[in-house]
Amino acid sequence: MQRVRLKFAGGEPTLNLKLVIDLHEYARDRAAEAGIGLEAVILSNGVALGERSIRALKARGIQVMISLDGVGAVHDSQRPFANGTGSFAWVDRALDRLDRQGVRPFVSVTVSDRNIDGLPQVVSYLLDRDLPFNLNFFRDNDCATPFQGLRAEQARLIAALHETFDIIEARLPARSLLGSLIDRARLDQAHDKPCSVGDSYLVVTHTGHIAKCQMEVERPITDIAADDPLRLVQIDRTGVQNVSVDEKEGCRDCAWKYWCGGGCPVLTYRATGRYDVKSPYCNVYKALYPRALRLEGLRLLKLSGALQ
């Protein structure tokens, strides 16, 4: 069966949760008529996620993804409120609320220069709560601090992630982390592109415009009035070009290419001016992939009882 996955993201979608639910229910009904499977997830900063909202999401089977970039002041430094105060306590409260109602959210950690030293602590926090998570490297966009202001220096990033992996190795979870530990890498399945941008993915803005990627919402390709907006996204040659890793300079002969996919094309273009070259994070990926595979091997040995 064909499936569609909707992600309600922001801005902050919980600030207009009624619209999110209305859109989901509309999509659910249309999908049922067409014989298409439907999944939905809401990406939230967690600060406005109350008990009633959680019940509404749970009742409709809408999954929850929470952005959390650190514990305490580390998170607060990266995600303060408009008045400058921190938001970690609010996110922590939301995670408690979700747990009480039997909802296990997925946690997205954005890794930048501001929170890199707190990675071991936040991963320990997530392991304590037995929450699934992934680690995503900061990507420049027109609404963020410039890339140079948040990009972590590579040697420091590698060291921090090795320290984080030490924490994981001491507390191996039941679930696999092969698709979660190193940015866009999916070490659990081969792929020649890092994501589905330009293929089976599109972004609908609050104005009804359609872009190829959330990183390029300011450059829409078409709008919801088009007969086949996905086809227009697929044939577009003006926006982000998600070329195969086999076409990327510096990737063609790499042993890791089908597990890496060449890295985020938008990030690469903004750093290099080209889509057909390797990611600026290439050296970080190569330094960490062996360790990530080792963690998975140890996890499987632990589950089998061979590792005590």
Buried (B, 14 or more C-beta within 10 A) or exposed (E): EEEBEBBBBBEBBBEBBEEBBEBBEEBBEEBEEEEEEBEBBBBBBBBBBEEEBBEBBBEEEBBBBBBBBBBBEBBBBBBEEEEEEBBBEBBBBBBEBBBEEEBBBBBBBBBBBBBBBBBBBBBBBBBEBEBBBBBBBBBBBEEEBEBEEBBBEBEEBBBBBEEBBEBBEEEBBEEBBBBBBBBBBBBEEEBBBBBEBBEEBBBBBEEEBBBBBBBBBEBBBBBEEEEEBBEBBBEBEEBBBBBBBEBBEBBEEBEBBBBBBBBBBBBBBBBBEBBBBBBBBBBBBBBBBEBBEEBBEBBEEBEEEEEE
